[in-house]
Amino acid sequence: MPEHKRLRRLDAVSIEPPIYFVTVCAKDRRPILADAEVVSILRDELASARIRHAWSVGRYVVMPDHLHFFCACDETPGAASLSRFVGSFKEWTAKRIVAAGARAPVWQKQFFDHLLRSDQSYQTKWVYVRENPVRAGLVAKHDDWPYAGEIEILQR
């Protein structure tokens, strides 16, 4: 019988520039994120990702207990790894969200990331993600959800 080997993470990515789909969840899935002040904090930090970490952030959706966003590394010298970028994002937003009145900790330790493999997968994934508020019963149409948007246009 053949021995099964475990799948390894990719050592390298040949898509230039790769676009990642990232999900970060509130600690214990507390519904603390879909609030105008908190979303303003999240948006500010996503918008500063290029300057602070050399990562461009595209579309995003803030749900009550988690955040989805798309991002791509600018591939410049000194650019942060994806883990470092997301870790710093969570650290800075947590400080600001706690200062605004939420209890710590704000975020779960881990995050989910998925490498998108084509322009079509970015669009397909976006259509799915933007419908999250509808599927959750928060709004009737995705356009009615106030906590979604786009920081920059991500191009391949």
Buried (B, 14 or more C-beta within 10 A) or exposed (E): EEEEEEEEEEEEEEEEBBBBBBBBBBBEEBEBBBBEEBBEBBBEBBEBBBEEBBBBBBBBBBBBBBBBBBBBBEEEEEBBEBEEBBBBBBEBBBEBBEEEEBEEBBBBEEBEBEBBEEEEBBEEBBEEBBBBBBEEEBEEEBEEBEBBBBBBEBEE
